[in-house]
């Protein structure tokens, strides 16, 4: 799995001019499921995002997690994060998981967050979406399964 995580003061997603998901303070998570991803990657993404200490404490240090601050998550499926651009000029999406499986896996990640007590809003899988956000910091983190593992904390 690959994800781009942005700390936001607010974010929303629209489909065909209608808001389908909106959050206040929290994280915008753009995520792609890649072939070969499974339960371990779902758990890793859910845990890592919820526990990342990227919110400021009373001293202004990035020392608090989303769980500690009561923040929200806006999850957007973005298969283009699975693109490979090593050859030529046209991105290859051959590493992206099949749509139905990717959808179920992202739903599984969202459900894990909900079980942690996090409010989660989502885009519409496969739809053309317009995402707007107010990045706070700015803080943007790239998460890729190749840089983490089951013992990574």
N, C-alpha and C positions, 0 to 999 in steps of 0.2 A: 504494500500500500504506500501511496505517496500522499502527502497532504501539505498544504500551505495554511498556516495558522496565523491569523492576524488579530491582535488585541484591538478591540473596538469600543468606542463609546456608544455605538449603535450601528445596526446593519439591517437591511431588508432585502427581500427578493420578490420580484414581480414576474408574473407570467401573463402575457396578453393584457398588460396594463392594470392587472389586479395584484395587490399585495397578497402573497401566499405564505409568507413567513417574515417575522420581524422580531428583533431583540433589542434590548438596551445594552448596558455594560456587559462585556463578555468577550467571546471569541467567534470570529467567522472562520469556519473550517471548510476549505475547498479540498475535496478528497477524490482519489482515483483508486480503484481496485485493479490489481494486476494479476495476470494468470499465475497460478501457484499460491496465491494468498489464501489463507484459511483462518481457522479459529485463533491461532496464535497471533496473527497479524491484527485481527479484529480487537482482541484483548489488549494488545500492545498499544494500538492507536487510541482506544478508549481510555486506558489508564494514563498513558503519557500526556494526552491533552488535558485531562482532568487534573493531573498533578503537577503540570508545568508551573514552576514558580516564576511567573512573568507579570504579576500584578504588584503594585507598589505597597509597601507597608507604611506605617506612620512616619518613618524616617526617609521615605522616598526611594527605598531600595526595592528592586524586583525580588521579592522574598515570599510572596503569597501565591497560592494556586487558585484556580477557578472555584474549586470546592470550598476554599477558605473565604472567598469573597462573595459567594452566592451569585456569581455571574452566570450568564446564559450562553448557549451555543446556537449558532445558525450554521447548519450543515448543508453544503452544496455539493452535489455530485459533479465532478469535472474530469471526465475521462481524458481530456487533453493533457492532464498531468502525467499520463502514461506515455506520452509521445517520446519517440527517439529521433534525434536529428543528426546522427553521426554521419550519415551518407546523404548526399544530395541536398535539395532545398525543400522538399516536401516531407513533412513529419510522417513517421510511421507509427501507427497505433496498434501494431501487432501484439504488443505486450499487454494491452488493455483486456480486462476480463469481459466475457460475454455479458451483455446487458442484464439479463434476468438474474444471473448469479451475482453480478456486481450490485444490483439493486437490493437483493436480499442481504448481502453482506453489510452494506451501508445502513440498512434498517437495523441490523443486529448491533452495529456500533451505537446508533442512536438509542436503542433500547438499553444498552449497557449504561449510557450516560443517565438516562431517565431513572434507572434503578439506583444510581448514585445520588439521586435527588436533584439533578440538574435539569433546568427547563431547556428543552431542545425544540427548535423550529427547523423546518427543512424546506428545501426547494422541491421542485417537481422533477423527478428523475426523467431524463431524456428530453425535457422541454427546453425551448430557447428561453433563457432567463436573463433578467436584468438585475444585477446585484449592485447595491449601493452601500457604502460604509463610511464611517468616520473613524479612520485608523487612529489609535491613541498611542502616541510615543514619537514616531511610529515604531511599532514592534511587529515584526513579521518573522516567523520561524518556518523553516522547511523541514518536514519530517519524511524520511525515506526508510523503508524497512532495512535497507542495506547498512544503515548507520546505527541500528538498534537491534536488540535481540531480546529473548525472553527474560534474561537476567538483567537487562539494562534498566536502571532506575535513575 
